[in-house]
Amino acid sequence: MKKPYPAKTIQNVINSAIYHLNLRDHSEHELRKKLEAKTEQQDWIETVLQQMKDFGYLKDDLPFALHFSERAFSNEYGQQYIKQKLKTKGIPESIIEQALAEIIDKNQISELAIITSRLSNYEDFSQTTQEKVTNDLTKRGFSFQDVSTAITEHAAADTLLSKAKIKGMNADLETEVLKLVRKLKGKTVIKQELKMKHVDITHLEQVLYDLEEAGEVDFYENCQLVLAKKRFDLSDFKDKSKAYAYLSSKGYSSDEIKEAMAAASN
């Protein structure tokens, strides 16, 4: 970014102020920063700022915050967005809160109604995801609670799926099973993790049976491999009980555990 040419006269500072204010509204803090980049003459800056106020080009903090808040709400932004933007513009927190309270009361602002209005653009949510809709709305400054409420109340709420659900719906059951088998997970844990991933497990028992019959999966052998990774003393009752509980937590059946323990004891 080019460094602005230093002002040689106060007229240069006036011209700079008018230029910036013609581009968009500035808070006093913002314009002061722009002018400080133009000159080190603090008395020029104070004089020009006052002139801009006298001409009606520059608003005091409260009128600026009121105007900004009203425009932001009308453009369907929420309080958090407004607070963040006004803070970066150097508006004190007390004035931000006062401006928001006045505009909300004056215009009877309901952020939930604004969100509902934006969501009315969706007949259904088949072309998006829950994460995207939620992120878009929270980025606009709305609370997660209001966003969740508005989504739940939408007529097509049941069509809004998370990325995880979409991924699970499109997953190949056999491929997902084999991934978990390679991690030495037992049947019950495989079933639990597939459910968590939203994978359709309607045909899980058949897939497991076919894989075992084809020799691609051996849960008895895998159970032994898991047990071998631990140093349980199977001659000790307490350690044996711990080993049983551990293998059970990995998803293995009673028969698979007993055989693994018998093999390890020999």
MARNU-8242 format. One record per residue (C-alpha): x, y, z; residue number from 1. Coordinates in steps of 0.02 Angstrom, whole numbers, plus 50000, padded with zeros to 5 digits. Layout:
BEGIN
<dose><east>X</east><north>Y</north><up>Z</up><num>NUM</num></dose>
...
This chain:
BEGIN
<dose><east>50000</east><north>50000</north><up>50000</up><num>1</num></dose>
<dose><east>50068</east><north>50170</north><up>49949</up><num>2</num></dose>
<dose><east>50115</east><north>50288</north><up>50089</up><num>3</num></dose>
<dose><east>50012</east><north>50448</north><up>50071</up><num>4</num></dose>
<dose><east>50104</east><north>50605</north><up>50019</up><num>5</num></dose>
<dose><east>50135</east><north>50713</north><up>50175</up><num>6</num></dose>
<dose><east>50024</east><north>50866</north><up>50188</up><num>7</num></dose>
<dose><east>50115</east><north>51030</north><up>50161</up><num>8</num></dose>
<dose><east>49967</east><north>51138</north><up>50210</up><num>9</num></dose>
<dose><east>49809</east><north>51119</north><up>50312</up><num>10</num></dose>
<dose><east>49712</east><north>51125</north><up>50148</up><num>11</num></dose>
<dose><east>49796</east><north>50961</north><up>50100</up><num>12</num></dose>
<dose><east>49728</east><north>50886</north><up>50262</up><num>13</num></dose>
<dose><east>49554</east><north>50955</north><up>50225</up><num>14</num></dose>
<dose><east>49559</east><north>50880</north><up>50050</up><num>15</num></dose>
<dose><east>49613</east><north>50713</north><up>50121</up><num>16</num></dose>
<dose><east>49471</east><north>50712</north><up>50248</up><num>17</num></dose>
<dose><east>49341</east><north>50755</north><up>50115</up><num>18</num></dose>
<dose><east>49412</east><north>50621</north><up>50000</up><num>19</num></dose>
<dose><east>49396</east><north>50485</north><up>50132</up><num>20</num></dose>
<dose><east>49223</east><north>50541</north><up>50188</up><num>21</num></dose>
<dose><east>49161</east><north>50541</north><up>50007</up><num>22</num></dose>
<dose><east>49212</east><north>50360</north><up>49992</up><num>23</num></dose>
<dose><east>49111</east><north>50307</north><up>50146</up><num>24</num></dose>
<dose><east>49062</east><north>50359</north><up>50322</up><num>25</num></dose>
<dose><east>49207</east><north>50359</north><up>50444</up><num>26</num></dose>
<dose><east>49205</east><north>50364</north><up>50631</up><num>27</num></dose>
<dose><east>49309</east><north>50500</north><up>50711</up><num>28</num></dose>
<dose><east>49437</east><north>50369</north><up>50762</up><num>29</num></dose>
<dose><east>49453</east><north>50303</north><up>50584</up><num>30</num></dose>
<dose><east>49469</east><north>50475</north><up>50505</up><num>31</num></dose>
<dose><east>49594</east><north>50530</north><up>50637</up><num>32</num></dose>
<dose><east>49704</east><north>50380</north><up>50592</up><num>33</num></dose>
<dose><east>49694</east><north>50425</north><up>50407</up><num>34</num></dose>
<dose><east>49743</east><north>50605</north><up>50441</up><num>35</num></dose>
<dose><east>49883</east><north>50555</north><up>50559</up><num>36</num></dose>
<dose><east>49957</east><north>50459</north><up>50413</up><num>37</num></dose>
<dose><east>49948</east><north>50622</north><up>50313</up><num>38</num></dose>
<dose><east>50025</east><north>50742</north><up>50438</up><num>39</num></dose>
<dose><east>50110</east><north>50753</north><up>50606</up><num>40</num></dose>
<dose><east>50033</east><north>50925</north><up>50637</up><num>41</num></dose>
<dose><east>49911</east><north>50878</north><up>50775</up><num>42</num></dose>
<dose><east>49832</east><north>51052</north><up>50777</up><num>43</num></dose>
<dose><east>49789</east><north>51035</north><up>50591</up><num>44</num></dose>
<dose><east>49708</east><north>50867</north><up>50626</up><num>45</num></dose>
<dose><east>49601</east><north>50935</north><up>50769</up><num>46</num></dose>
<dose><east>49549</east><north>51085</north><up>50665</up><num>47</num></dose>
<dose><east>49500</east><north>50980</north><up>50515</up><num>48</num></dose>
<dose><east>49404</east><north>50854</north><up>50621</up><num>49</num></dose>
<dose><east>49304</east><north>50995</north><up>50698</up><num>50</num></dose>
<dose><east>49272</east><north>51071</north><up>50527</up><num>51</num></dose>
<dose><east>49208</east><north>50905</north><up>50461</up><num>52</num></dose>
<dose><east>49090</east><north>50895</north><up>50610</up><num>53</num></dose>
<dose><east>49032</east><north>51073</north><up>50585</up><num>54</num></dose>
<dose><east>48995</east><north>51037</north><up>50401</up><num>55</num></dose>
<dose><east>48897</east><north>50882</north><up>50452</up><num>56</num></dose>
<dose><east>49017</east><north>50767</north><up>50360</up><num>57</num></dose>
<dose><east>49082</east><north>50681</north><up>50517</up><num>58</num></dose>
<dose><east>48968</east><north>50612</north><up>50652</up><num>59</num></dose>
<dose><east>49003</east><north>50601</north><up>50837</up><num>60</num></dose>
<dose><east>49021</east><north>50423</north><up>50903</up><num>61</num></dose>
<dose><east>48841</east><north>50395</north><up>50957</up><num>62</num></dose>
<dose><east>48757</east><north>50458</north><up>50797</up><num>63</num></dose>
<dose><east>48885</east><north>50360</north><up>50696</up><num>64</num></dose>
<dose><east>48849</east><north>50200</north><up>50796</up><num>65</num></dose>
<dose><east>48661</east><north>50225</north><up>50782</up><num>66</num></dose>
<dose><east>48671</east><north>50248</north><up>50593</up><num>67</num></dose>
<dose><east>48789</east><north>50101</north><up>50570</up><num>68</num></dose>
<dose><east>48682</east><north>49986</north><up>50679</up><num>69</num></dose>
<dose><east>48521</east><north>50031</north><up>50590</up><num>70</num></dose>
<dose><east>48597</east><north>50000</north><up>50419</up><num>71</num></dose>
<dose><east>48675</east><north>49836</north><up>50475</up><num>72</num></dose>
<dose><east>48512</east><north>49768</north><up>50545</up><num>73</num></dose>
<dose><east>48420</east><north>49819</north><up>50385</up><num>74</num></dose>
<dose><east>48553</east><north>49724</north><up>50286</up><num>75</num></dose>
<dose><east>48518</east><north>49570</north><up>50394</up><num>76</num></dose>
<dose><east>48670</east><north>49570</north><up>50508</up><num>77</num></dose>
<dose><east>48664</east><north>49526</north><up>50692</up><num>78</num></dose>
<dose><east>48725</east><north>49609</north><up>50851</up><num>79</num></dose>
<dose><east>48891</east><north>49518</north><up>50862</up><num>80</num></dose>
<dose><east>48940</east><north>49577</north><up>50688</up><num>81</num></dose>
<dose><east>48888</east><north>49756</north><up>50731</up><num>82</num></dose>
<dose><east>48983</east><north>49755</north><up>50896</up><num>83</num></dose>
<dose><east>49141</east><north>49687</north><up>50814</up><num>84</num></dose>
<dose><east>49137</east><north>49813</north><up>50671</up><num>85</num></dose>
<dose><east>49103</east><north>49963</north><up>50783</up><num>86</num></dose>
<dose><east>49242</east><north>49909</north><up>50901</up><num>87</num></dose>
<dose><east>49367</east><north>49908</north><up>50757</up><num>88</num></dose>
<dose><east>49306</east><north>50083</north><up>50713</up><num>89</num></dose>
<dose><east>49357</east><north>50143</north><up>50885</up><num>90</num></dose>
<dose><east>49182</east><north>50165</north><up>50958</up><num>91</num></dose>
<dose><east>49181</east><north>50141</north><up>51149</up><num>92</num></dose>
<dose><east>49089</east><north>49986</north><up>51211</up><num>93</num></dose>
<dose><east>48966</east><north>50089</north><up>51315</up><num>94</num></dose>
<dose><east>48913</east><north>50187</north><up>51160</up><num>95</num></dose>
<dose><east>48898</east><north>50028</north><up>51057</up><num>96</num></dose>
<dose><east>48781</east><north>49952</north><up>51186</up><num>97</num></dose>
<dose><east>48680</east><north>50113</north><up>51196</up><num>98</num></dose>
<dose><east>48662</east><north>50123</north><up>51007</up><num>99</num></dose>
<dose><east>48609</east><north>49942</north><up>50992</up><num>100</num></dose>
<dose><east>48481</east><north>49959</north><up>51131</up><num>101</num></dose>
<dose><east>48407</east><north>50115</north><up>51051</up><num>102</num></dose>
<dose><east>48394</east><north>50040</north><up>50876</up><num>103</num></dose>
<dose><east>48325</east><north>49874</north><up>50937</up><num>104</num></dose>
<dose><east>48192</east><north>49965</north><up>51038</up><num>105</num></dose>
<dose><east>48152</east><north>50094</north><up>50903</up><num>106</num></dose>
<dose><east>48137</east><north>49968</north><up>50759</up><num>107</num></dose>
<dose><east>48078</east><north>49820</north><up>50863</up><num>108</num></dose>
<dose><east>48222</east><north>49715</north><up>50799</up><num>109</num></dose>
<dose><east>48206</east><north>49526</north><up>50816</up><num>110</num></dose>
<dose><east>48364</east><north>49435</north><up>50762</up><num>111</num></dose>
<dose><east>48268</east><north>49271</north><up>50758</up><num>112</num></dose>
<dose><east>48147</east><north>49349</north><up>50634</up><num>113</num></dose>
<dose><east>48294</east><north>49411</north><up>50527</up><num>114</num></dose>
<dose><east>48369</east><north>49236</north><up>50523</up><num>115</num></dose>
<dose><east>48200</east><north>49159</north><up>50482</up><num>116</num></dose>
<dose><east>48182</east><north>49283</north><up>50339</up><num>117</num></dose>
<dose><east>48352</east><north>49234</north><up>50268</up><num>118</num></dose>
<dose><east>48312</east><north>49049</north><up>50284</up><num>119</num></dose>
<dose><east>48149</east><north>49075</north><up>50190</up><num>120</num></dose>
<dose><east>48257</east><north>49084</north><up>50033</up><num>121</num></dose>
<dose><east>48280</east><north>48896</north><up>50050</up><num>122</num></dose>
<dose><east>48138</east><north>48783</north><up>49992</up><num>123</num></dose>
<dose><east>48245</east><north>48639</north><up>50052</up><num>124</num></dose>
<dose><east>48427</east><north>48615</north><up>50103</up><num>125</num></dose>
<dose><east>48476</east><north>48478</north><up>49983</up><num>126</num></dose>
<dose><east>48610</east><north>48586</north><up>49901</up><num>127</num></dose>
<dose><east>48700</east><north>48636</north><up>50061</up><num>128</num></dose>
<dose><east>48753</east><north>48570</north><up>50231</up><num>129</num></dose>
<dose><east>48709</east><north>48608</north><up>50410</up><num>130</num></dose>
<dose><east>48886</east><north>48671</north><up>50442</up><num>131</num></dose>
<dose><east>48880</east><north>48794</north><up>50296</up><num>132</num></dose>
<dose><east>48710</east><north>48866</north><up>50341</up><num>133</num></dose>
<dose><east>48759</east><north>48884</north><up>50523</up><num>134</num></dose>
<dose><east>48930</east><north>48960</north><up>50484</up><num>135</num></dose>
<dose><east>48856</east><north>49084</north><up>50360</up><num>136</num></dose>
<dose><east>48731</east><north>49147</north><up>50488</up><num>137</num></dose>
<dose><east>48849</east><north>49154</north><up>50637</up><num>138</num></dose>
<dose><east>48974</east><north>49250</north><up>50529</up><num>139</num></dose>
<dose><east>48838</east><north>49378</north><up>50503</up><num>140</num></dose>
<dose><east>48835</east><north>49403</north><up>50691</up><num>141</num></dose>
<dose><east>48688</east><north>49296</north><up>50747</up><num>142</num></dose>
<dose><east>48696</east><north>49187</north><up>50901</up><num>143</num></dose>
<dose><east>48714</east><north>48999</north><up>50881</up><num>144</num></dose>
<dose><east>48557</east><north>48975</north><up>50986</up><num>145</num></dose>
<dose><east>48450</east><north>49087</north><up>50874</up><num>146</num></dose>
<dose><east>48521</east><north>49004</north><up>50718</up><num>147</num></dose>
<dose><east>48482</east><north>48830</north><up>50786</up><num>148</num></dose>
<dose><east>48306</east><north>48882</north><up>50834</up><num>149</num></dose>
<dose><east>48270</east><north>48956</north><up>50663</up><num>150</num></dose>
<dose><east>48337</east><north>48803</north><up>50574</up><num>151</num></dose>
<dose><east>48234</east><north>48686</north><up>50683</up><num>152</num></dose>
<dose><east>48076</east><north>48786</north><up>50647</up><num>153</num></dose>
<dose><east>48105</east><north>48785</north><up>50458</up><num>154</num></dose>
<dose><east>47980</east><north>48678</north><up>50362</up><num>155</num></dose>
<dose><east>48122</east><north>48586</north><up>50273</up><num>156</num></dose>
<dose><east>48232</east><north>48562</north><up>50427</up><num>157</num></dose>
<dose><east>48237</east><north>48374</north><up>50400</up><num>158</num></dose>
<dose><east>48326</east><north>48398</north><up>50233</up><num>159</num></dose>
<dose><east>48473</east><north>48489</north><up>50314</up><num>160</num></dose>
<dose><east>48612</east><north>48362</north><up>50339</up><num>161</num></dose>
<dose><east>48783</east><north>48379</north><up>50418</up><num>162</num></dose>
<dose><east>48941</east><north>48342</north><up>50319</up><num>163</num></dose>
<dose><east>48963</east><north>48186</north><up>50425</up><num>164</num></dose>
<dose><east>48789</east><north>48123</north><up>50382</up><num>165</num></dose>
<dose><east>48814</east><north>48156</north><up>50197</up><num>166</num></dose>
<dose><east>48982</east><north>48068</north><up>50202</up><num>167</num></dose>
<dose><east>48906</east><north>47921</north><up>50296</up><num>168</num></dose>
<dose><east>48761</east><north>47906</north><up>50174</up><num>169</num></dose>
<dose><east>48883</east><north>47897</north><up>50028</up><num>170</num></dose>
<dose><east>49003</east><north>47776</north><up>50113</up><num>171</num></dose>
<dose><east>49030</east><north>47597</north><up>50054</up><num>172</num></dose>
<dose><east>48989</east><north>47482</north><up>50200</up><num>173</num></dose>
<dose><east>49118</east><north>47348</north><up>50159</up><num>174</num></dose>
<dose><east>49257</east><north>47476</north><up>50137</up><num>175</num></dose>
<dose><east>49216</east><north>47557</north><up>50304</up><num>176</num></dose>
<dose><east>49212</east><north>47388</north><up>50392</up><num>177</num></dose>
<dose><east>49383</east><north>47341</north><up>50323</up><num>178</num></dose>
<dose><east>49456</east><north>47507</north><up>50382</up><num>179</num></dose>
<dose><east>49401</east><north>47468</north><up>50559</up><num>180</num></dose>
<dose><east>49456</east><north>47287</north><up>50550</up><num>181</num></dose>
<dose><east>49631</east><north>47346</north><up>50503</up><num>182</num></dose>
<dose><east>49628</east><north>47447</north><up>50663</up><num>183</num></dose>
<dose><east>49592</east><north>47283</north><up>50754</up><num>184</num></dose>
<dose><east>49418</east><north>47334</north><up>50809</up><num>185</num></dose>
<dose><east>49293</east><north>47197</north><up>50857</up><num>186</num></dose>
<dose><east>49116</east><north>47178</north><up>50791</up><num>187</num></dose>
<dose><east>49023</east><north>47276</north><up>50924</up><num>188</num></dose>
<dose><east>49142</east><north>47424</north><up>50914</up><num>189</num></dose>
<dose><east>49134</east><north>47419</north><up>50724</up><num>190</num></dose>
<dose><east>48945</east><north>47431</north><up>50735</up><num>191</num></dose>
<dose><east>48954</east><north>47576</north><up>50859</up><num>192</num></dose>
<dose><east>49081</east><north>47675</north><up>50756</up><num>193</num></dose>
<dose><east>48985</east><north>47650</north><up>50594</up><num>194</num></dose>
<dose><east>48828</east><north>47716</north><up>50679</up><num>195</num></dose>
<dose><east>48926</east><north>47868</north><up>50740</up><num>196</num></dose>
<dose><east>48984</east><north>47898</north><up>50561</up><num>197</num></dose>
<dose><east>48802</east><north>47886</north><up>50501</up><num>198</num></dose>
<dose><east>48843</east><north>47737</north><up>50390</up><num>199</num></dose>
<dose><east>48692</east><north>47628</north><up>50347</up><num>200</num></dose>
<dose><east>48719</east><north>47465</north><up>50442</up><num>201</num></dose>
<dose><east>48563</east><north>47375</north><up>50382</up><num>202</num></dose>
<dose><east>48670</east><north>47242</north><up>50296</up><num>203</num></dose>
<dose><east>48815</east><north>47243</north><up>50419</up><num>204</num></dose>
<dose><east>48789</east><north>47063</north><up>50480</up><num>205</num></dose>
<dose><east>48787</east><north>46999</north><up>50302</up><num>206</num></dose>
<dose><east>48944</east><north>47097</north><up>50255</up><num>207</num></dose>
<dose><east>49037</east><north>47031</north><up>50409</up><num>208</num></dose>
<dose><east>48982</east><north>46853</north><up>50370</up><num>209</num></dose>
<dose><east>49038</east><north>46866</north><up>50189</up><num>210</num></dose>
<dose><east>49207</east><north>46939</north><up>50237</up><num>211</num></dose>
<dose><east>49238</east><north>46802</north><up>50365</up><num>212</num></dose>
<dose><east>49185</east><north>46666</north><up>50243</up><num>213</num></dose>
<dose><east>49302</east><north>46738</north><up>50111</up><num>214</num></dose>
<dose><east>49445</east><north>46736</north><up>50237</up><num>215</num></dose>
<dose><east>49471</east><north>46923</north><up>50227</up><num>216</num></dose>
<dose><east>49428</east><north>46948</north><up>50410</up><num>217</num></dose>
<dose><east>49471</east><north>46839</north><up>50561</up><num>218</num></dose>
<dose><east>49409</east><north>46914</north><up>50724</up><num>219</num></dose>
<dose><east>49481</east><north>46769</north><up>50826</up><num>220</num></dose>
<dose><east>49655</east><north>46804</north><up>50759</up><num>221</num></dose>
<dose><east>49633</east><north>46993</north><up>50780</up><num>222</num></dose>
<dose><east>49580</east><north>46969</north><up>50960</up><num>223</num></dose>
<dose><east>49742</east><north>46874</north><up>50992</up><num>224</num></dose>
<dose><east>49842</east><north>47013</north><up>50908</up><num>225</num></dose>
<dose><east>49762</east><north>47143</north><up>51021</up><num>226</num></dose>
<dose><east>49796</east><north>47040</north><up>51176</up><num>227</num></dose>
<dose><east>49978</east><north>47013</north><up>51125</up><num>228</num></dose>
<dose><east>50004</east><north>47202</north><up>51123</up><num>229</num></dose>
<dose><east>49969</east><north>47206</north><up>51310</up><num>230</num></dose>
<dose><east>50065</east><north>47131</north><up>51455</up><num>231</num></dose>
<dose><east>49928</east><north>47048</north><up>51554</up><num>232</num></dose>
<dose><east>49975</east><north>46908</north><up>51675</up><num>233</num></dose>
<dose><east>49837</east><north>46785</north><up>51633</up><num>234</num></dose>
<dose><east>49887</east><north>46673</north><up>51779</up><num>235</num></dose>
<dose><east>49831</east><north>46813</north><up>51896</up><num>236</num></dose>
<dose><east>49641</east><north>46822</north><up>51919</up><num>237</num></dose>
<dose><east>49635</east><north>47012</north><up>51930</up><num>238</num></dose>
<dose><east>49746</east><north>47035</north><up>51776</up><num>239</num></dose>
<dose><east>49643</east><north>46906</north><up>51682</up><num>240</num></dose>
<dose><east>49484</east><north>47002</north><up>51724</up><num>241</num></dose>
<dose><east>49566</east><north>47163</north><up>51664</up><num>242</num></dose>
<dose><east>49616</east><north>47077</north><up>51501</up><num>243</num></dose>
<dose><east>49439</east><north>47015</north><up>51474</up><num>244</num></dose>
<dose><east>49366</east><north>47188</north><up>51504</up><num>245</num></dose>
<dose><east>49496</east><north>47267</north><up>51390</up><num>246</num></dose>
<dose><east>49460</east><north>47149</north><up>51245</up><num>247</num></dose>
<dose><east>49274</east><north>47168</north><up>51271</up><num>248</num></dose>
<dose><east>49293</east><north>47357</north><up>51260</up><num>249</num></dose>
<dose><east>49378</east><north>47331</north><up>51092</up><num>250</num></dose>
<dose><east>49221</east><north>47246</north><up>51028</up><num>251</num></dose>
<dose><east>49265</east><north>47063</north><up>51039</up><num>252</num></dose>
<dose><east>49143</east><north>46926</north><up>51086</up><num>253</num></dose>
<dose><east>49156</east><north>46809</north><up>51235</up><num>254</num></dose>
<dose><east>49208</east><north>46661</north><up>51123</up><num>255</num></dose>
<dose><east>49342</east><north>46765</north><up>51036</up><num>256</num></dose>
<dose><east>49411</east><north>46825</north><up>51202</up><num>257</num></dose>
<dose><east>49414</east><north>46651</north><up>51281</up><num>258</num></dose>
<dose><east>49505</east><north>46578</north><up>51131</up><num>259</num></dose>
<dose><east>49632</east><north>46721</north><up>51131</up><num>260</num></dose>
<dose><east>49666</east><north>46694</north><up>51317</up><num>261</num></dose>
<dose><east>49681</east><north>46506</north><up>51295</up><num>262</num></dose>
<dose><east>49806</east><north>46529</north><up>51154</up><num>263</num></dose>
<dose><east>49907</east><north>46656</north><up>51256</up><num>264</num></dose>
<dose><east>49912</east><north>46539</north><up>51407</up><num>265</num></dose>
<dose><east>49988</east><north>46395</north><up>51309</up><num>266</num></dose>
